[in-house]
Amino acid sequence: MNYMLEPGMLVRHPQQLDWGVGQVQSRVGDRITVNFEHQGKVTIDGRIITLEPVWSVDHKD
């Protein structure tokens, strides 16, 4: 599934849900850089972790 990720897409880390929603910054091969709401910028090894796309985000005011 990571092969479909493009900059700007929203994702979640399946093992780090407390990081919140992240926005893909770049994907070069299996290296995916994501800026997460509560964790900041993280580089993910796509051979190990399959990020979950987020198709809609509920905003609570």
C-alpha positions in Angstrom: 0.0 0.0 0.0 2.9 2.4 0.7 3.7 2.5 -3.1 0.5 4.5 -3.5 1.5 7.3 -1.1 2.3 10.7 -2.5 3.2 14.0 -0.9 0.2 15.7 0.6 -1.6 12.5 1.4 -2.8 11.9 5.0 -1.9 8.8 6.9 -1.7 7.1 10.3 1.0 4.9 11.7 -0.8 1.7 12.7 1.4 1.1 15.8 1.6 4.8 16.9 -2.0 6.0 16.9 -1.2 8.6 19.5 1.0 10.4 16.9 -2.3 11.5 15.2 -2.8 12.1 11.5 0.3 12.7 9.4 0.9 14.3 6.1 3.3 12.6 3.7 6.2 15.0 2.9 8.1 12.6 0.5 8.5 9.0 -0.6 11.8 7.9 -2.1 11.7 4.1 -2.6 10.8 2.6 0.7 11.7 5.7 2.8 8.6 7.8 3.6 8.9 11.1 5.5 5.7 12.1 7.3 4.9 15.1 9.5 2.6 13.8 12.3 0.3 16.1 14.4 1.7 15.0 17.7 5.2 13.6 16.8 6.6 15.9 14.2 8.6 14.8 11.2 9.4 11.1 11.1 11.1 8.9 8.4 9.4 5.5 8.0 10.9 2.4 6.5 8.1 1.2 4.3 9.6 -2.3 4.2 8.7 -2.6 7.9 5.7 -0.4 8.4 2.6 -0.1 6.2 1.0 3.3 6.8 -2.8 3.6 6.7 -4.3 6.2 4.4 -6.8 8.6 6.0 -9.6 9.5 3.6 -11.4 12.0 5.9 -10.5 13.8 9.0 -13.1 14.8 11.6 -12.4 18.2 13.0 -13.7 18.9 16.5 -14.1 22.6 17.4 
